[in-house]
Amino acid sequence: MTPGSVIALEGDLGAGKTLFTQGLAAGLGITEPVNSPTFTILQIYESGRMPLYHFDVYRIEDPYEMEEVGFDDFIFGDGVSVIEWPGQIYELFPDIYIRIRILRDYTRGDDYRLIEIEHHEDTSD
C-alpha cells in the first residue's frame, strides 16, 4: 500500500470486511483497536507508518453526504482509505482503486471465504 491507495471493500453483513481491515491495519503497523465505523461513517487510525481511513457508508443515502466528512481530502490524502459498502458512492471514487469482494463459501462451511481482488483503472478521460 502506498499513500493515496483506495480500497473498495464489498461483502454481505458478517462476511469479514472489518476483520480484513483489522489485518490491513496490522500490516500498516497500526496499534489501535480497529472497529467498524457503521455509526460514525469514518474512523481514523494514525499510529502506523501511514494513516488508515476506514469508512463505512452503509447508511449513506446520497453520495454527496460524504462531502460533510471531507471524503476527497482523505482519498486523495497521505493515507490508505478503506471503504465498506462502496456501492453507495462509486461515483466519488478516484480513477484508480482496488476492489476487494469477500464472499462466503457455504460449499465448504460457514467459516470459509472467497476473496476476489480487482485493480480498477478508469482510462475514459
KASUL-V269500 format. One line per field, one symbol per residue. phi: phi as a letter, one per 20 degrees, with the letter a starting at -180 (. if undefined). A space follows every 50 residues. Layout:
# KASUL-V269500
phi = ???
This chain:
# KASUL-V269500
phi = .cgnfcdeddrfgmfofffgffffgffenfdffdcfegedmbcdcceefb fddddcdgefecgfffffemggfefdedcdddcemfgfcgfefffcbddd ddcfdffdpfedcdcdccedcedff
